[in-house]
Amino acid sequence: MDLYQKIRTIPTQPGCYLYKNAEGEVIYVGKAKNLRARVRSYFLEASQANAKTGSLMREAVDVEYITVANEHEALALENNLIKQKKPRFNILLRDDKTYPYIKLTLHDRYPKVFVTRRLKKDGSAYFGPYFPGNLAYRLVDLIHRSFLIPSCKVDLSRYHPRACLQYYIKRCLGPCVEGLTTPEIYKETIRDVQLFLEGRTDELERSLTQRMEEAAEAEQFELAGRLRDQIVTVHQMNDKQRIATTDNEDADVFGYHYENEMLAVNLFHMRNGKIVDRRDFFWEDLPEFLSETLNELTAEKDEVEASPRIEPDPSVTAPEIGEGAELVQYAPVSELGAAFNASVFFSAFLKQLYLDQNYVPRSVLAPVEFPDRTVLAEMLSERTRKRVEILVPQRGEKRSLVDLVCQNAKQSYDQRFRVLQPGMKAIQEALQDALTLEELPRRIECFDISHIQGAETVASMVVWEDGAMKKSDYRKFQVKTVVGVDDFASMREVIQRRYKRLQEDKKPFPSLILIDGGLGQLHAAYAALEEIGITLQPLASIAKREEIIYVYGQENEPVVLDRRSPVLHLMQKIRDESHRFAVTYHRKRREMRDRDSELLAIPGVGPRTRQRLIEHFGSVRGIRQAGPDALTAVVNAATAERIRKHFDETSPEASDNAVLPVLN
């Protein structure tokens, strides 16, 4: 049974779906309120872009599903499956750091107290987590010294012939030797420790004071002295707590910084209104599927209609943290590229971080709105039996706190990925050296081609000059002579048109022409320059994914830069801007084509037939040039004859100008 047939058998219940590759490995796990609708959405998007909407759909050969009762169970199951299967298209929590707890082994005959990072259902009492981590060790040491609970690893399930040194220096009650203490005394001490760890200090202080007075009356002065010291310890802990408590609020605050496909996330832990610890998370290889995940999000648009934008429009610069915008239509990966999506990231990240935790603060402050925020907060409230809020502050003190964490995330990013950021002149010199250019690169012109299966093929040119993008010199091209899918011919046409015009106007050429693509596009660009007599122009291309730079004339020795190299970051920035500009223009062309197509004026041609014709021939020009036999491969003979008759009666100039206005 293939995937298309399997979709029909998938139920409409909530649950999780698992995409698998040819080796049977789970490559992506997602959840849905309606499994059939969600899984079907991938194929609908893929068919619109000719199955090029992302690496996932190219690799997936099978899909499995697990149904559950409601969305809460689906969320929990998704988290468990991601941690178990570790699918490479999901965002995975790379930092396995855990904070310590204090464990009180109540099920033992003589319970002990020690620090642990693993919680088990073994009848013990766990307290924490403690921030920072060394606080747990300091508290346990205080308990050992003040309450005389043994700190050794001696087996207390049986008696031993003699006690260790800790008993003789009065740091232990000595439960390991029969007669040194009694089970009743030890049990009472453990109860004191439990009250201390639970924060019930008033009750503990009353109990210790009463027992101290009783011991003094019975002239047990050593015992009374020990109880007095314990009261002093409790007083000291209370004083420290009062000093720290200005705003009795526990919160976790998140911030992030993303650049050059690398991400740094900072988490600040606030306890009792004070920042007590921080955590750093880093990702150098985010999943390619990060923006494709919008297949899921657009299916749940009704849940986030009031939320800040989930995916930024490539025609504008990405919004700053906290800026809001309307939800936009999903765009395939083939058009957007692997753009970072903070909403998708935090949706996956917070689920993995909190769903397995015993302790969750009352407030979680996130920098961006994200799907499942309300559902996740409800689940955490149910699990912790207290109200948990996940907030996205827009103004005020909480927003300032989020901004502070984002600034720290930027510093963490620089320390991890950019130990020392060189100046622009140093980067230019490094670029000159890496690409063996004769002169310092002052101006770079970069080109990219955009289309969907040959339809509405366009190109973009962006300009980098003296350390900044020069938007006033950007150019866009409509490819005129190429029919169908031919990126090489399209690149050849655009390069020739651009530099033939410069040649005729006697204007200076750029320091470097950069092509978005591999060797094929590079050679096509050189062929175009060669045709107009230009052979010494520096020319290079940067291949996607591999991020390898090919310099014409040195193709056998491609330039492979370190992924943290400022030179590579500059080339990527220029390439990405060219891609964004091309995609924006291509979308406008498609919108114009969809709004007004002369094909709809032909009897027997409706929107579906028009779409099939455009996808098959690439453009109206391609349809006009097609013969009757080629047309009958898409439509029936009668419709083909009407189409042919329409174009025979219509001049090519009128058709082109009506549908495809030239925008160079």
C-alpha positions, 0 to 999 in steps of 0.5 A: 500500500503506497502513501496515497492509499494509506491516507484514506485509511488513516482515522480522523481522531487525534494522535501522532504520526511518524514518517519513515524513510526507506530504511524504516527509520523514523525521520519525523514525529508530529501530532494532530487533532485530526490525523487524516487531515494533517497527513493529507496536508503534506501531500496537498502542498507537495503536489502544488510544488511538484513534490519539492516542498522539502526533504521530508517528503522526498525521503518519506516512504511510509507513515504510521500513526497512533491514536489517542483520546485527546490533544493533551495525550497527543502532546505527551505522546509526541514528546515521548516519541521524539525523545525515544526515536530522535528523528532527525527532522524534529528539533531535539534537545541537545543539552541533557543537563539536569538540576539536582534534587535532595533524596530522602530514602523514607523506605529504609530502616534508617533513612539517608539524605543525599543528592541525586539527579534521577527521580525514581518511583521507589518510595523516597521523598524528593525535594528540588530542583535546586538552583544553582546546582551546588545549593543542593550539596550545601544543604545536604552538608548542612543536614549532615552536620546539624541533624547528624544524619549519616553521610557515609555509604555504609549499609544500614540494613544491618548492624556493624561491629564499630562505628566510623570516624563520623560518629566519634567527631559527633557528625553522625548519630551512629545507626550502624552500631546497635545501642548508639541510637534508637529507631525512635530517636532517628525517626524523630530526626528524620522528621525534622529533616523532612520539615526542614526540606519542605520549608515548614520552618516554623513548625520545625522551630517549635518542635526543636525548642520544646525538645531542647527545653525538655532535654535541659530540664532532664539535665541532658545538656549535650542533647539540648546543645545540639538542639539549640544549634539546630534552632540557630541553623533554622534561624539563619536559613530563614534570615537568608530567605527573607533577604532574597524574597522581594517578589515571591515569584518563580519563573523561567525566562527564555531568550534566543539569538539566531544567525547563520543557521546557528542558534543560541538559547538562554534560560534564566531561572528566577526563584523568589524573584531573584535570578539564581542560575542560567542555562545555555543551549546551542544548535549548530545544525537545525533540522532542514524541516524547520520551516516545512513544519508549517504544514502542521501550523497552517492546519491549526490556523484557527488556534493562533489567529491572534498570535504574532506571525508564525512564518515571516514573509521573505519580502521583508526583513524578519521581525525583531523579537516581540513584533507582531504580525498576521499569520501568512500563507504557508510557503514551500521550502523550495521557495523559502529556504531553510528559514529559522522559525522561532515559533516552531522552535519554541513549540518543540523546545518547551515541550521537551524541556518541561513535560518530563519535569517534576518541578515547573515554575508558575511562570514561563516567559517566552520571547515569541508566541507559539502553537500549543502554548495554551495546551502545554500550560494546561498539561503542566498545570494538571501535572504539577497540580498548580497553575502554570502560565506560559506568557509572551510579554509584550511590554513592561518589566517582564518584557524587559526581562525577556529582552535582557535574556535575549541580550545574554543569548547574543553574548553566548552566541558570540562566545560560542560561534564567534570568538572574535569578530573581525572588522569588515576590512579584515573580512574583505582581505580574507575573502580576497585571499580565499578566492585568490582575487586580484583586488580587494572586493568592494562590490559583489553582485549575486544572482539567483533563479526562481521558478516552480517547475519552469513556471514564471521563471524570474531572476534576481540580482542583489548588490553588496558594496563596501560592507553593506547591502545596496538595495538601490542597485538591486535588479529583477529579471523576467526570463524571456527566452527559456521555456520549461525547467532550465536553470542553466539557460536562465542564468546564461540569459540573465548574466548576458543581459546584465553585463552586455548592458554594462558593457554598452553603457561603459560602466565598471564591472563588480569586483566579484560576480556570485552565483547561487548554485553549483558548477552547472550555474557557474559554467553557464554564467561564464559562457554568457560572459564569454559570448560578449567577450568578457573572460577575466571577470572574477566569478564564483558560485556558492552551493546550497547545503554543502556551502562549498564555494567554486571559483571559475578556473579553480573548480578542481579545488573548491573553497571549503571554509569553516562554518564559523568563518566570517567570510562564509557568513558574508557569502551566505548573507549575500546569497540568502538575500538574493534568494529572498529577493528572487522568491518575492518577485516570483510570488508577485509574478504568480499572483499576477498570473493567477489574477488574470490569465487569458487561458480562462477566456478559452471555452472549455478551459477552467481553473484546473485545466489552466493549472495543469497547462501552466505546470506542464508547459511552464508559462503561457508562452510555452502553451502558445508555442505548443503544437496540437500533439503536445496539447493533447498530452494534457487536455482532450483533442477538442480543447486542444483545438480551441486553445490552438485556434485562440492563440493563432488568432491572437498576436504573441505581443498582445498575449505576452503584454496582457499576461506577462508584463516585462519587469527588468 
